[in-house]
Amino acid sequence: MVCSVSDGVSIRDGKIYLPHALVDTYFRNIDAVIVLIQQGELMVMPVHQATSGGSLLKVRNAAGDRVVQARDVFQDQDMLGYKVENLPVIWQSEKGALCAQLD
């Protein structure tokens, strides 16, 4: 499923901002995610068991928007200064992740 631009994620300062619509669709009842960047692709994967680790999916506001701190992931890719608003995302079932091209 491709999400519209209005449902895209925003990235700044090593944080990924997810609107409520995306969280409700792909991360309902999920408290943590794993964030990876591979070959210019951002992947945000739900963690289904608390003991599996991951980064907290923190509540950002009363609307239910969330934010995940992934500073280390962006820093490892020399992308700490990367900034974008409403980056289109797509759920890729075969990867079990919400994905976006960062190029």
C-alpha positions in Angstrom: 0.0 0.0 0.0 1.4 3.4 -1.0 0.6 6.2 1.4 -0.3 9.7 0.2 2.1 12.5 0.6 0.0 13.9 3.5 0.7 10.6 5.3 4.5 10.8 4.7 7.1 10.9 7.4 9.3 13.8 8.3 12.9 13.5 9.3 15.1 16.0 11.1 17.9 15.9 13.7 18.0 12.1 13.5 14.3 11.8 14.4 11.6 10.3 12.4 8.1 11.8 12.8 5.2 9.6 12.0 1.6 10.9 11.6 -1.2 9.2 13.5 -2.6 7.7 10.3 0.6 5.8 9.6 0.9 4.7 13.2 -2.7 3.5 13.3 -2.3 1.6 10.1 1.1 0.0 10.5 2.2 0.3 14.2 -1.0 0.0 16.2 -0.3 -1.3 19.7 3.5 -1.2 18.9 5.8 0.6 21.4 9.1 0.1 19.7 10.6 -0.1 16.2 13.9 -1.0 14.6 15.2 1.7 12.2 17.7 0.7 9.4 19.1 2.5 6.4 20.4 0.2 3.7 21.4 1.3 0.2 19.6 4.6 0.5 16.4 3.0 1.8 14.9 3.9 5.2 13.2 0.9 6.9 11.1 1.2 10.0 10.1 -2.2 11.4 7.7 -2.9 14.3 9.0 -4.8 17.3 6.4 -7.2 18.5 8.1 -8.3 21.8 9.4 -5.8 24.3 12.4 -8.0 25.0 13.5 -7.7 21.4 14.8 -4.2 21.9 14.5 -1.4 19.4 13.8 2.3 19.7 10.8 3.7 21.5 7.9 5.0 19.4 7.1 8.0 21.6 3.8 9.8 21.6 4.4 13.3 20.2 1.0 15.0 20.7 -2.6 14.5 21.5 -3.4 13.7 17.9 -1.4 10.5 18.3 1.5 11.4 16.1 4.7 9.6 17.1 8.4 10.2 16.9 11.3 7.8 17.0 14.9 8.8 17.9 17.3 7.3 15.3 20.2 9.6 15.6 22.7 6.8 15.8 21.4 5.2 12.6 21.6 8.5 10.6 25.0 9.3 12.1 26.4 5.9 11.1 25.3 6.8 7.5 26.8 10.3 7.6 23.2 11.6 7.3 22.7 13.3 10.6 21.9 16.6 8.9 19.3 15.0 6.6 16.0 16.9 6.6 12.8 16.2 4.7 9.1 16.8 5.2 6.3 14.5 4.1 8.6 11.8 2.6 6.4 9.3 0.8 6.5 5.8 2.3 5.3 2.4 1.3 4.7 -0.8 3.4 6.7 -3.6 2.0 5.4 -6.9 3.3 8.4 -8.9 2.3 10.6 -6.8 4.5 8.0 -6.3 7.2 8.8 -2.6 7.2 7.6 0.8 6.3 10.1 2.0 3.7 11.2 5.2 2.0 13.9 6.1 -0.5 16.3 8.7 1.0 18.1 9.6 -2.3 
